[in-house]
Structures are given as structure tokens and as C-alpha cells.
Amino acid sequence: MRIEAIDFQILEREAVQPEWRPLRTMREYPESHKVRFGHQLFDGEGIQLEARPAYACVLRIRTDENIETCGMFSSSWGREHLEWEARTFKLQWEPELVGADALNREYLWHKMWMARRYFHMPSTAPIALIDALLWDLAGLYAKLPVHKLLGGFRDRVPAYLTETGMPFADTLKSAQRAKDEGFKGFKDHSMLGVDTNLALAREIRNLVGDDLVLMHDPVQQYSVEEAIAVGRGLEELDYLWIEEPLQEFDLNGLKRLTDTIDLPVMALESIPGNPYLATPYLTANAIDIVRQTGLGITGQMKLANLAEMFGKNCHGGNPHVVAAIRNDDWWEVSAWPPTSRDRSLDAAFADMIVDATEVRDGYMYVPQTPGLGRAIDWGQIEERTVAKI
């Protein structure tokens, strides 16, 4: 199955009001003898402008088997900007993709992995999108969901609710919500200092009881000594893991922490380079769980398999990857809609390509339809197209 073309379609939506507010602002970290920086929720009105047309750019891959797929490449308030992005990307990537066997995903992944460096790409998101679309094509060709092509291990995964650094009382409300809505676990992102974080952890455990699984992610805020103190406190409360306790370049600090506490330590969410970057951390036994940041579905499978060979779990990533492997036990669900450069812009096109992954009854259910299992409104895409590139 050969790739015949990679094309772009610029879509226009009726007038939408731009609005944006930051998710967080910076703050000096409490209870520290020297200045360190954390963050807190943004408290302000944000930005709103007069309504104007919204634009999106869809990347479309066609094959000689009359099978095609597409994905959202970018969005903007300016059509010309998207046309420029589409033309420059196509000029660079068309020679690398058109004519290639779409089923040779491993070959194309390695090619794109090196191209990210040689082309000085500011973001690897387009490569991850292409890799996912190649898997979609393979699933459509084989008439199987991607997680079955990847190996197939289960059709549902326990889900937990994650909070994004709310104040003390609001975090307790979210923990109660996790329990009330049937989630199997709850994760806080509290950054209130060692003593307050431990007090919060105790209140969360008292509130939800012993059956709900609990996790703590301070977002790289602790020193090694602080992480040890918090880790030992969380062990007494039967927490499942501590995530991003230190800045992630601190391999030696993570090694010391992992050697000292019994609570599993998760890291590697924020450092690019996976799956390859994880090797020295795993070899040094500096982490217990690998945060899933492999490039694309292909890279995520490589990272998951690497972790398994070291007897470790990984966590996160594409739902088809999570369903296809045995060493990722959880699905994370944000308590709040994701932030972006402009939420109203993203929402304007959200109904055109819809992820069919479901979360219900405390589980994530992976799609069972061919490919990625997304619902693509081809009719609306064509109707709203104002330019083809």
C-alpha cells in the first residue's frame, strides 16, 4: 500500500470569539530556605477579542488502495498563516513520504526520527501525527483496531481522575468527585510545601477511604530530602506512586530517592528524547515507572517494551498503546478541559475528528472499530474547505 499524496485542506468556521487565559502563574515555593519556584492557578480574566472566522488545517494521507486518513495539523485565526505552514511542510516532507510503503511504519519512523534533527524541527508533533495516521491506515487496511495490530492485551483499563494544582479545599472536592463518579483512583498535583502536602494527603485518604488508589505529583518541586520525607509519609497512607518529585535531569537525585524509599518513583515526562533517553535511567535503576513520552505510537511501543525488559511499568500515551501492553495499569483523566493557546479555537473544530475512546464505570474503553477508531466527519470537512494544498 503506497502513499500517493499528502495534502492539506484549510477549513473555515463561522465567527468565533477568541478567548484565552493561562492555566498557571509562577510563585516562590513555600517552606524553602532558599528561593525556588513553583506555580499556582491563574487568577484573572484572561483575553477576549471580537468574534472572527476561525481556521484549521487538516493533513490528509491518500494511498493507492483507496484508503485514506486525516488528522488536525494546526489551527489559527489567520488563513494565510495556515497556508504558509501547509505549503512549507508539504515541500519538505512530500519527497520523504510519497511513494513509500505506508505499511513500513518502522522504516518511516526511523526516517522521521532523524529528520527531526536534520530539519531543525521546533516541534515533533507533526511527526507524531504522521506516525499515528500510518497506524490508522494499517488498521483500516487490515480491518482491525490499532491496539489489536500492536499485539492486543485488553479492551479496558482502570481510570483515575487527576487534579491540576488546585487549592487545598478544592483538591478535596475533586477527590470526592473521583469517588462519587466511580473512578478507580485520584492524583493530586499539590505544590503547597512538604507539611501541607502531607496534611492534604492524609485528608484525601480519610475522605475517600482505603479502596481508592491515590497518587501524588508535585511537578518537580522537591529537593531529594523533601521527596524522601514526603515519600515516606505517602507510604504510610498506601499511595501508589510519587510522580515527578525532582527535576528530571537529576538522575543521581532520582537514584538516591528510589534507593531510599519503597514508594515507586515515576519520571521522564518533560525531557525529550524518548524512547532512547530512558535507557540510562533504567540502567541505573533511578526510576520505578517510566512516564510515556515516546515519539508517536511506534516510539511509545518501543518505550513500553524497553521498560518491560527492565521489569518496570510505564504510564500514559495513546489509548491503543495502553490497551496493547501489559505494563501500563492506568488511564489518566483530567478533571479540567486541557489548556491550549486558544480553547475557543480548538473547540470550533472539535466535532470534525472525534476520538472514540470512552471513560465510564471507572474504566477507559478503547475503540473496537478499525484503525484508531475515530469518528471523522468527512462531509463537514469538505463543506468547510476553503483551500486545498
C-alpha positions as CSV (number, residue, x, y, z in Angstrom):
1,M,0.0,0.0,0.0
2,R,1.8,3.1,-1.3
3,I,1.4,6.6,-0.1
4,E,0.0,8.5,-3.2
5,A,-0.2,12.0,-1.7
6,I,-0.1,14.1,1.5
7,D,-2.4,17.0,1.1
8,F,-3.7,19.8,3.3
9,Q,-7.2,21.3,3.5
10,I,-7.7,24.7,5.1
11,L,-11.1,24.8,6.8
12,E,-13.1,27.9,7.8
13,R,-15.7,28.2,10.5
14,E,-18.2,30.9,11.2
15,A,-17.2,33.7,13.6
16,V,-15.9,32.6,16.9
17,Q,-14.8,34.8,19.8
18,P,-11.2,34.3,20.7
19,E,-10.6,33.8,24.4
20,W,-7.6,32.6,26.4
21,R,-6.4,32.6,29.9
22,P,-3.2,31.0,31.3
23,L,-3.6,27.8,33.3
24,R,-0.9,28.8,35.8
25,T,1.3,31.7,37.0
26,M,4.7,31.4,38.8
27,R,5.2,31.7,42.5
28,E,8.0,31.3,45.0
29,Y,7.8,27.9,46.5
30,P,6.7,27.8,50.2
31,E,8.7,26.4,53.1
32,S,12.0,26.7,51.4
33,H,15.2,28.2,52.9
34,K,16.3,29.4,49.5
35,V,14.2,30.7,46.7
36,R,12.7,28.1,44.4
37,F,9.8,28.5,42.0
38,G,6.6,26.7,41.6
39,H,3.3,27.7,40.2
40,Q,-0.3,28.4,41.1
41,L,-3.6,28.7,39.3
42,F,-4.0,31.8,37.2
43,D,-6.4,34.3,38.8
44,G,-7.6,36.8,36.3
45,E,-9.9,37.4,33.4
46,G,-7.6,36.4,30.5
47,I,-8.0,37.8,27.0
48,Q,-11.1,38.1,24.8
49,L,-11.3,39.7,21.4
50,E,-14.1,40.4,18.9
51,A,-15.6,37.4,17.1
52,R,-13.8,36.5,13.8
53,P,-13.6,33.5,11.5
54,A,-11.6,30.5,12.7
55,Y,-9.4,28.4,10.6
56,A,-7.9,24.9,10.8
57,C,-5.5,22.9,8.7
58,V,-6.2,19.2,8.2
59,L,-3.4,16.8,7.0
60,R,-4.7,14.1,4.7
61,I,-2.8,11.0,3.6
62,R,-4.1,9.1,0.5
63,T,-2.9,5.6,-0.6
64,D,-3.1,3.6,-3.9
65,E,-5.5,1.2,-2.1
66,N,-8.2,3.9,-2.0
67,I,-7.7,4.1,1.8
68,E,-7.1,7.5,3.3
69,T,-7.0,9.1,6.7
70,C,-6.6,12.6,8.2
71,G,-5.7,14.5,11.3
72,M,-5.8,18.0,12.7
73,F,-2.4,19.6,11.8
74,S,-2.9,23.1,13.1
75,S,-5.4,25.9,13.8
76,S,-5.2,29.7,13.6
77,W,-7.1,32.9,13.4
78,G,-5.4,33.6,10.1
79,R,-5.9,31.7,6.9
80,E,-2.6,32.9,5.3
81,H,-0.6,31.6,8.2
82,L,-2.0,28.1,7.9
83,E,-1.5,28.1,4.1
84,W,2.2,29.0,4.7
85,E,2.6,26.2,7.3
86,A,1.0,23.7,5.0
87,R,3.0,24.7,1.9
88,T,6.3,24.7,3.7
89,F,5.6,21.4,5.4
90,K,4.5,19.7,2.2
91,L,7.6,21.0,0.3
92,Q,9.8,19.4,3.0
93,W,8.0,16.2,3.6
94,E,6.4,15.2,0.4
95,P,9.6,13.7,-1.0
96,E,10.1,11.7,2.2
97,L,6.6,10.2,2.3
98,V,5.0,10.0,-1.1
99,G,5.8,6.7,-2.9
100,A,6.7,5.0,0.4
101,D,5.0,1.8,1.6
102,A,2.5,3.0,4.1
103,L,2.8,-0.3,6.0
104,N,6.6,0.2,6.5
105,R,5.9,2.2,9.7
106,E,9.2,1.2,11.3
107,Y,11.2,2.4,8.3
108,L,9.3,5.7,8.2
109,W,9.6,6.2,12.0
110,H,13.4,5.9,11.9
111,K,13.5,8.3,8.9
112,M,11.3,10.8,10.7
113,W,13.3,10.4,14.0
114,M,16.5,11.5,12.2
115,A,14.7,14.2,10.2
116,R,13.5,15.9,13.4
117,R,17.2,16.8,13.9
118,Y,18.3,17.4,10.4
119,F,15.3,19.6,9.6
120,H,15.7,21.6,12.8
121,M,12.0,21.0,13.7
122,P,10.8,23.2,16.5
123,S,8.2,20.6,17.4
124,T,7.9,16.8,16.9
125,A,4.1,17.0,17.0
126,P,3.8,16.7,13.2
127,I,5.9,13.5,13.2
128,A,3.8,12.0,16.0
129,L,0.7,12.8,13.9
130,I,2.1,11.2,10.8
131,D,3.1,8.1,12.7
132,A,-0.4,7.8,14.3
133,L,-2.0,8.3,10.8
134,L,0.2,5.5,9.4
135,W,-1.1,3.2,12.1
136,D,-4.6,4.3,11.3
137,L,-4.1,3.4,7.7
138,A,-2.7,0.0,8.7
139,G,-5.8,-0.7,10.9
140,L,-8.2,0.4,8.1
141,Y,-6.3,-1.8,5.6
142,A,-6.4,-4.9,8.0
143,K,-9.9,-4.0,9.2
144,L,-8.6,-4.2,12.8
145,P,-8.3,-1.6,15.6
146,V,-4.8,-0.4,16.1
147,H,-4.4,-2.0,19.6
148,K,-5.0,-5.4,18.0
149,L,-2.3,-4.8,15.4
150,L,0.0,-3.7,18.3
151,G,-0.5,-7.1,20.0
152,G,-3.7,-6.8,21.9
153,F,-3.8,-7.2,25.7
154,R,-7.1,-5.9,27.0
155,D,-10.1,-3.8,25.9
156,R,-10.4,-1.6,29.1
157,V,-8.0,0.0,31.6
158,P,-8.8,1.3,35.1
159,A,-9.1,5.1,35.0
160,Y,-8.2,7.7,37.6
161,L,-9.1,11.4,37.9
162,T,-6.2,13.9,38.0
163,E,-6.3,17.4,39.5
164,T,-4.1,20.3,38.3
165,G,-2.8,22.1,41.3
166,M,-5.9,23.4,42.9
167,P,-6.1,24.9,46.4
168,F,-6.3,22.6,49.4
169,A,-10.1,22.6,49.8
170,D,-10.8,22.4,46.1
171,T,-8.5,19.4,45.7
172,L,-10.5,17.6,48.4
173,K,-13.7,18.4,46.4
174,S,-12.0,16.8,43.3
175,A,-11.1,13.7,45.3
176,Q,-14.7,13.4,46.4
177,R,-15.7,13.8,42.8
178,A,-13.4,10.9,41.8
179,K,-15.0,8.7,44.4
180,D,-18.6,9.8,43.5
181,E,-18.1,9.2,39.8
182,G,-16.7,5.8,40.1
183,F,-13.0,6.4,39.2
184,K,-10.6,3.8,40.5
185,G,-8.1,6.4,41.6
186,F,-7.2,10.0,42.2
187,K,-4.0,12.0,41.6
188,D,-3.2,15.4,43.1
189,H,-0.7,18.0,41.8
190,S,-0.4,19.8,45.1
191,M,2.5,22.3,45.4
192,L,1.8,23.7,48.9
193,G,5.1,22.6,50.6
194,V,6.1,19.4,52.3
195,D,4.0,19.7,55.5
196,T,0.8,21.0,53.8
197,N,1.1,18.4,51.0
198,L,1.3,15.6,53.6
199,A,-1.6,17.1,55.5
200,L,-3.6,17.1,52.3
201,A,-2.7,13.6,51.5
202,R,-3.9,12.4,54.9
203,E,-7.2,14.3,54.4
204,I,-7.7,12.8,51.0
205,R,-7.1,9.3,52.3
206,N,-9.6,9.9,55.2
207,L,-12.1,11.3,52.8
208,V,-12.1,8.6,50.1
209,G,-11.3,5.6,52.3
210,D,-9.0,2.7,51.6
211,D,-10.4,1.5,48.3
212,L,-9.5,4.4,46.1
213,V,-5.9,4.3,44.7
214,L,-4.0,7.6,45.3
215,M,-1.0,9.2,43.6
216,H,0.9,12.4,44.2
217,D,2.6,14.6,41.5
218,P,4.4,17.7,42.9
219,V,5.6,18.7,39.4
220,Q,9.4,18.6,40.2
221,Q,9.1,20.7,43.3
222,Y,11.1,18.8,45.9
223,S,14.7,18.5,46.9
224,V,15.9,15.0,47.4
225,E,15.5,15.3,51.2
226,E,12.0,16.7,50.9
227,A,11.0,14.0,48.4
228,I,12.2,11.3,50.9
229,A,10.2,12.8,53.7
230,V,7.1,13.1,51.5
231,G,7.6,9.6,50.1
232,R,7.8,8.0,53.5
233,G,4.6,9.8,54.6
234,L,2.8,8.6,51.5
235,E,3.9,5.1,52.1
236,E,2.1,5.2,55.4
237,L,-1.1,6.3,53.5
238,D,-0.7,3.5,51.0
239,Y,-0.2,5.7,48.0
240,L,0.6,4.0,44.6
241,W,3.4,6.3,43.4
242,I,5.1,9.7,43.5
243,E,5.5,11.3,40.1
244,E,8.0,14.0,39.0
245,P,9.3,14.6,42.5
246,L,12.6,16.1,41.3
247,Q,13.7,18.0,38.2
248,E,14.1,15.2,35.7
249,F,17.7,15.9,34.6
250,D,18.7,14.9,38.2
251,L,19.5,11.3,37.5
252,N,21.7,11.0,40.6
253,G,19.0,12.5,42.8
254,L,16.3,10.2,41.4
255,K,18.7,7.3,42.0
256,R,19.2,8.3,45.7
257,L,15.4,8.8,46.2
258,T,14.5,5.4,44.6
259,D,17.1,3.6,46.7
260,T,15.8,5.2,49.9
261,I,12.0,4.9,49.8
262,D,9.8,2.0,48.9
263,L,7.1,4.1,47.2
264,P,7.5,3.8,43.4
265,V,9.0,6.9,41.7
266,M,7.8,7.9,38.2
267,A,9.7,10.3,36.0
268,L,10.7,11.3,32.4
269,E,7.6,13.3,31.4
270,S,9.3,16.5,30.5
271,I,12.7,15.5,28.9
272,P,12.5,14.9,25.2
273,G,14.4,12.1,23.6
274,N,12.3,9.0,24.4
275,P,12.4,6.1,23.9
276,Y,16.2,6.3,23.8
277,L,16.6,8.7,26.7
278,A,15.1,6.2,29.2
279,T,17.9,3.7,28.9
280,P,20.4,5.4,31.3
281,Y,17.7,5.9,33.9
282,L,16.6,2.3,33.7
283,T,20.1,1.0,33.7
284,A,20.9,3.0,36.8
285,N,17.6,1.8,38.4
286,A,16.9,5.5,39.1
287,I,13.2,5.3,38.4
288,D,10.5,2.7,39.1
289,I,7.9,3.8,36.5
290,V,8.6,5.5,33.1
291,R,6.3,8.3,32.1
292,Q,5.3,7.6,28.5
293,T,6.7,10.2,26.1
294,G,7.9,8.0,23.2
295,L,7.6,9.7,19.8
296,G,4.4,8.6,18.2
297,I,2.7,5.2,18.6
298,T,5.8,3.5,17.3
299,G,8.0,5.2,19.8
300,Q,5.6,4.6,22.6
301,M,5.7,0.9,21.9
302,K,9.4,0.9,21.9
303,L,9.5,2.7,25.3
304,A,6.9,0.3,26.8
305,N,8.8,-2.7,25.7
306,L,12.1,-1.3,26.9
307,A,10.5,-0.7,30.4
308,E,9.2,-4.2,30.5
309,M,12.6,-5.7,29.8
310,F,13.8,-3.9,32.9
311,G,10.8,-5.2,34.9
312,K,9.2,-1.7,35.0
313,N,5.9,-0.2,34.3
314,C,5.3,2.8,32.0
315,H,2.4,5.1,32.1
316,G,0.5,7.4,29.7
317,G,0.4,7.6,26.0
318,N,-2.0,6.7,23.2
319,P,-5.0,4.6,24.4
320,H,-4.3,2.0,21.8
321,V,-0.8,1.6,23.2
322,V,-2.1,1.3,26.7
323,A,-4.6,-1.4,25.7
324,A,-1.9,-3.3,23.7
325,I,0.6,-3.8,26.5
326,R,0.7,-5.4,30.0
327,N,2.9,-2.9,31.9
328,D,0.7,0.2,31.9
329,D,-2.0,-0.2,34.5
330,W,-3.9,3.1,34.5
331,W,-5.6,5.7,32.3
332,E,-5.4,9.3,33.4
333,V,-8.4,11.6,33.1
334,S,-8.0,15.3,33.7
335,A,-10.5,17.0,36.0
336,W,-10.5,20.0,33.7
337,P,-10.5,20.6,30.0
338,P,-7.0,20.8,28.6
339,T,-5.5,24.3,28.2
340,S,-4.2,25.5,24.9
341,R,-3.2,28.6,23.1
342,D,-6.9,29.3,22.5
343,R,-9.5,27.0,23.8
344,S,-12.3,28.5,21.7
345,L,-10.3,28.0,18.5
346,D,-9.8,24.3,19.3
347,A,-13.5,23.9,20.3
348,A,-14.6,25.3,16.9
349,F,-13.3,22.2,15.1
350,A,-13.5,19.6,17.8
351,D,-16.6,17.9,16.2
352,M,-14.8,17.1,12.9
353,I,-12.4,14.4,14.1
354,V,-13.6,12.9,17.3
355,D,-11.7,10.4,19.5
356,A,-14.0,7.4,20.2
357,T,-12.2,6.5,23.4
358,E,-14.8,6.2,26.3
359,V,-14.4,6.6,30.0
360,R,-17.2,5.1,32.0
361,D,-17.8,3.0,35.1
362,G,-14.2,3.7,36.2
363,Y,-12.6,2.4,33.1
364,M,-11.2,3.7,29.8
365,Y,-12.7,1.6,26.9
366,V,-10.5,1.5,23.8
367,P,-12.3,1.8,20.4
368,Q,-13.0,-1.6,18.7
369,T,-13.6,-0.2,15.2
370,P,-10.8,-0.4,12.5
371,G,-7.8,1.9,12.7
372,L,-7.7,4.5,15.5
373,G,-11.5,4.2,15.8
374,R,-12.1,7.9,15.4
375,A,-15.3,9.5,14.0
376,I,-14.3,11.6,11.1
377,D,-16.9,13.9,9.6
378,W,-15.6,13.9,6.0
379,G,-18.7,15.8,4.8
380,Q,-18.2,18.7,7.1
381,I,-14.5,18.8,6.3
382,E,-15.3,19.1,2.6
383,E,-18.0,21.6,3.2
384,R,-15.8,23.9,5.2
385,T,-12.7,23.6,3.0
386,V,-11.7,27.0,1.5
387,A,-8.3,25.9,0.1
388,K,-6.6,22.7,-0.9
389,I,-2.8,22.4,-0.9
